[in-house]
Amino acid sequence: MQLILSYLIAGWSGFFVMAVELLGGRLLAPTFGSSIYVWGAIITVFMLALSIGYLAGGRLSMNAPSVRKLGLILIVAALTVLPLLLFAVPLLDAVANAIPDPRFGSLVGATVLFFIPTVFSGMISPYAVRLIVPDRTSSGRHAGQLYFVSTFGSAAGTLLTSFYLVLLMEVNHILLALMAISGVIGAAACLVRGEANAQ
């Protein structure tokens, strides 16, 4: 069960991150437009936040890792999306008034809205690697499998969000659905006991 949940959480996290990133473009567009500057700012913020999340997740996994803690990370990542639902418009308007240049304004706006959720999401894959690796001799194979699942989830999130979800639902409704699914998966993981046996 720990193995299944670790893969599930990694795959869903990939889906979650890419869905939020694409929706980020929709959130920033009314204030800053949808030019290459805006998308460059969004991608930069997500890449930097993920890199910090990878470091933090790897370090956190060294201290009594468990699938329950992995589930908690997923839940926290979902909860940090809540400000997007409540304060995105006033926050972006305030940033636009303070920084009218759409290049730097969109960079600051994307940082304010998406940096923290993406850091927590980035923590998941390296933490999950620690849970699924039974010994050092097979670490490369298991890490490769997990990152395959995570990246496949990212591809699915990109395709489904851009091709279907944005046509069927409002941005806020999609975010609520993403948060709810994360909460359910994270809660399921929190019910599992035991720690990793990796050496």
Number of C-alpha atoms within 10 A of each C-alpha: 9 19 14 10 21 26 22 19 28 31 25 25 30 26 24 28 24 23 25 25 22 19 21 22 21 15 23 23 15 12 18 22 16 16 12 10 17 24 22 13 21 24 18 15 25 24 15 16 22 23 16 18 24 21 15 18 25 20 13 16 21 11 8 11 19 23 28 22 20 26 26 18 22 30 23 19 26 25 15 17 20 17 13 18 13 11 11 17 15 10 16 23 18 13 20 19 11 10 16 15 12 20 17 17 25 29 22 19 29 25 19 17 23 22 23 20 23 30 24 24 27 31 29 30 27 22 27 29 25 25 22 23 21 15 12 11 9 10 16 12 11 18 18 12 15 23 19 15 21 23 19 17 23 22 17 19 25 22 16 14 23 15 11 11 16 17 10 11 12 12 18 15 14 18 21 16 12 20 21 15 16 25 20 14 18 24 16 14 25 17 10 16 11 11 14 18 14 15 8
